[in-house]
Amino acid sequence: MCTTKVLTIDKRGMDLLLRHGVYAKTHYHIKETYKLKKFFDNLLGYNLYDLFPEIKENL
C-alpha cells in the first residue's frame, strides 16, 4: 500500500480518511473492505493477519 509501514485495515483506513477526507461513498467502501477481509479469513480458515507477523506484533 502507499506507506512504508505494514498496517491493518483499521489503521490504513484512518490514514486514508485523515489524508483525503470523507466522501459520499466512503461508508460503502469501508463496508466492502471489511467484507473482503472476512471473505479471506473464511477462505483461509484463520485470521488473514496471521500471515503477517509484523501486523500481529502491532495490534
RAURWO-V276599 format. One record per backbone hydrogen bond with DSSP energy under -1.0 kcal/mol. NH is the residue of the N-H (numbers start at 0). CO is the residue of the C=O. E is the energy in kcal/mol with one decimal. If there is no record, write none. Layout:
# RAURWO-V276599
NH/CO/E
NH/CO/E
This chain:
# RAURWO-V276599
11/7/-2.6
12/8/-2.7
13/9/-2.2
14/10/-2.2
15/11/-2.4
16/12/-2.8
17/13/-2.5
18/14/-1.8
19/15/-3.0
20/16/-1.9
25/22/-1.4
28/24/-2.1
29/25/-2.3
30/26/-2.4
31/27/-2.4
32/28/-2.0
33/29/-2.0
34/30/-1.8
35/31/-2.1
36/32/-2.1
37/33/-2.4
38/34/-2.4
39/35/-2.4
40/36/-2.4
41/37/-2.6
42/38/-2.4
43/39/-2.4
44/40/-2.3
49/46/-2.0
50/47/-1.8
51/48/-1.6
54/51/-1.5
55/51/-1.7
56/52/-2.1
